[in-house]
Amino acid sequence: MHPLPPHLVWSTDHLDLSDPFQRRWYLRQVLHHGKVQDVRALDFQELMKELDNLNLPENIYRLWKRALGARNADG
C-alpha cells in the first residue's frame, strides 16, 4: 500500500500500486491534479507506455504527449 496526499486522492488513504487498475488511476490523478513533486516522482518510461490508457481529457493528453515526446527526444 502506498500513502497518498489528499490533493491526489480524497476517497481513501492508500492505494495498491501493484494493481494495474489502481496504478493507472494514480498516474491519471498525478497528471491531472499533481504538484511538481508528484510529477517528478513518476517513472517516465512507465508513463510513456501507459499514457494512451489513462483516459485523460484531450488537452491534458496532448500536453503530456508533447512533453514526453520532447523528453524522449532529449534522451
Backbone bond lengths (Angstrom), bond angles and torsions (degrees), N, CA, C in turn:
res aa  C-N    CA-C-N  psi(-1)  N-CA   C-N-CA  omega(-1)  CA-C   N-CA-C  phi
1 M - - - 1.451 - - 1.524 109.19 -
2 H 1.282 114.85 150.25 1.455 120.98 -174.95 1.534 108.51 -126.62
3 P 1.348 118.61 120.23 1.464 119.41 177.12 1.528 109.93 -69.37
4 L 1.309 116.68 143.72 1.460 120.90 -174.46 1.522 112.13 -129.08
5 P 1.330 116.40 147.55 1.462 119.58 176.79 1.530 110.74 -72.62
6 P 1.313 116.90 148.67 1.470 120.70 -175.78 1.529 114.17 -66.72
7 H 1.330 119.57 -19.70 1.474 119.39 177.58 1.529 111.89 -74.20
8 L 1.334 116.91 -13.46 1.462 120.61 176.79 1.520 112.88 -102.90
9 V 1.311 116.01 -39.17 1.463 121.31 -176.46 1.518 108.65 -135.52
10 W 1.297 116.93 116.86 1.463 120.62 -176.51 1.521 112.69 -113.09
11 S 1.332 117.35 -3.18 1.464 119.43 -177.29 1.526 113.53 -102.18
12 T 1.329 117.45 -9.04 1.462 121.44 -179.64 1.523 108.61 -155.20
13 D 1.311 116.87 166.76 1.459 120.75 179.08 1.524 113.39 -96.97
14 H 1.332 117.38 -17.91 1.457 121.37 -175.22 1.529 111.01 -142.75
15 L 1.328 114.49 151.66 1.458 121.69 171.85 1.517 108.40 -127.56
16 D 1.306 115.67 152.57 1.457 121.19 173.20 1.526 107.14 -96.07
17 L 1.333 116.42 95.41 1.459 120.32 -174.86 1.520 113.22 -74.78
18 S 1.326 117.36 -2.74 1.464 119.67 172.42 1.533 111.09 -82.52
19 D 1.324 117.22 -14.11 1.462 122.84 175.62 1.535 108.05 -82.32
20 P 1.331 119.06 119.56 1.467 121.22 -176.21 1.527 114.28 -54.79
21 F 1.329 118.02 -40.18 1.465 120.49 179.24 1.529 110.78 -63.29
22 Q 1.321 117.16 -47.64 1.462 120.59 -179.62 1.529 111.11 -67.16
23 R 1.322 116.56 -35.01 1.464 120.43 178.34 1.516 110.61 -64.15
24 R 1.332 118.39 -46.24 1.470 120.94 177.90 1.514 110.93 -64.34
25 W 1.321 117.32 -39.27 1.463 120.97 178.03 1.530 109.84 -60.86
26 Y 1.335 115.97 -43.69 1.461 120.63 179.00 1.533 110.96 -63.00
27 L 1.326 117.99 -44.47 1.464 120.72 177.71 1.520 110.78 -58.13
28 R 1.330 116.00 -43.34 1.468 119.95 179.05 1.523 110.61 -61.73
29 Q 1.316 116.66 -44.38 1.466 120.43 179.28 1.526 111.23 -59.79
30 V 1.327 117.17 -43.87 1.464 120.30 -179.91 1.525 110.38 -63.50
31 L 1.319 118.17 -45.48 1.462 120.48 -179.02 1.517 112.37 -67.58
32 H 1.308 116.80 -28.55 1.459 121.50 -177.15 1.525 112.42 -91.45
33 H 1.328 118.46 -37.48 1.465 122.06 -172.50 1.526 114.35 -126.57
34 G 1.325 117.85 -2.15 1.457 121.09 -171.03 1.511 114.72 -73.11
35 K 1.311 113.94 157.09 1.459 122.93 173.05 1.525 108.07 -93.05
36 V 1.313 116.27 171.39 1.461 120.82 -177.89 1.523 111.49 -53.23
37 Q 1.325 117.02 -45.75 1.465 119.57 -178.25 1.528 111.84 -64.47
38 D 1.325 117.90 -30.56 1.466 121.20 177.13 1.531 110.18 -68.04
39 V 1.317 115.81 -44.64 1.463 121.03 -179.47 1.523 110.15 -65.37
40 R 1.320 116.96 -43.53 1.467 120.44 -179.80 1.526 112.70 -60.55
41 A 1.310 117.13 -26.94 1.466 121.22 -177.99 1.528 112.89 -80.24
42 L 1.332 117.71 -7.95 1.462 120.71 -178.39 1.518 111.66 -75.17
43 D 1.309 114.82 154.42 1.465 122.91 171.82 1.531 105.87 -89.04
44 F 1.332 116.84 108.42 1.453 119.97 -173.37 1.529 112.69 -70.64
45 Q 1.323 118.28 -25.96 1.463 119.84 173.96 1.530 109.85 -65.54
46 E 1.323 115.80 -43.81 1.469 120.03 176.92 1.521 110.38 -62.74
47 L 1.310 116.12 -42.27 1.459 120.85 -178.75 1.529 111.25 -62.13
48 M 1.324 117.59 -40.88 1.469 120.32 178.08 1.532 110.76 -62.97
49 K 1.324 117.04 -37.05 1.465 120.89 178.76 1.529 111.79 -70.23
50 E 1.319 117.38 -36.64 1.472 121.96 -172.02 1.527 115.12 -95.67
51 L 1.319 118.38 -12.33 1.468 121.10 -171.01 1.530 112.77 -51.36
52 D 1.328 117.30 -43.91 1.472 120.01 -177.90 1.526 112.72 -68.70
53 N 1.328 117.79 -14.20 1.474 121.80 -177.66 1.534 113.37 -101.18
54 L 1.321 117.84 6.04 1.466 120.01 -172.17 1.520 114.47 -93.18
55 N 1.325 118.08 -6.60 1.459 121.41 177.81 1.534 111.77 53.02
56 L 1.339 115.26 48.65 1.461 120.92 178.64 1.518 110.30 -80.75
57 P 1.338 117.68 155.36 1.469 119.32 169.96 1.538 108.65 -57.23
58 E 1.310 116.90 145.71 1.470 121.99 -172.41 1.529 113.20 -53.87
59 N 1.332 118.00 -43.92 1.466 119.34 -178.16 1.532 111.83 -65.56
60 I 1.311 117.75 -37.23 1.466 121.36 178.65 1.523 109.53 -72.29
61 Y 1.314 117.11 -40.00 1.465 120.97 176.80 1.529 110.73 -58.44
62 R 1.330 117.24 -49.30 1.469 121.08 -178.86 1.528 111.35 -61.54
63 L 1.327 116.33 -41.45 1.460 120.25 178.72 1.524 110.98 -58.92
64 W 1.342 116.63 -48.90 1.465 120.52 -178.57 1.520 111.63 -70.74
65 K 1.313 118.15 -34.15 1.468 121.07 177.45 1.529 109.94 -61.32
66 R 1.337 116.42 -44.66 1.471 120.38 177.64 1.524 111.19 -66.66
67 A 1.322 116.72 -44.89 1.468 120.79 -177.93 1.522 110.80 -62.63
68 L 1.310 117.71 -44.15 1.460 120.67 -179.55 1.529 110.96 -70.11
69 G 1.321 117.06 -34.06 1.460 120.30 175.78 1.520 111.07 -64.75
70 A 1.328 117.32 -42.17 1.464 121.38 178.12 1.525 109.99 -67.02
71 R 1.306 116.67 -40.91 1.478 120.63 178.93 1.525 110.12 -62.91
72 N 1.333 116.18 -42.11 1.458 121.26 179.94 1.537 110.33 -66.59
73 A 1.325 117.84 -37.98 1.467 121.86 179.30 1.517 111.48 -66.71
74 D 1.344 116.63 -31.62 1.465 121.25 179.28 1.521 112.51 -76.85
75 G 1.322 116.82 -13.09 1.469 120.92 178.70 1.449 110.20 98.19
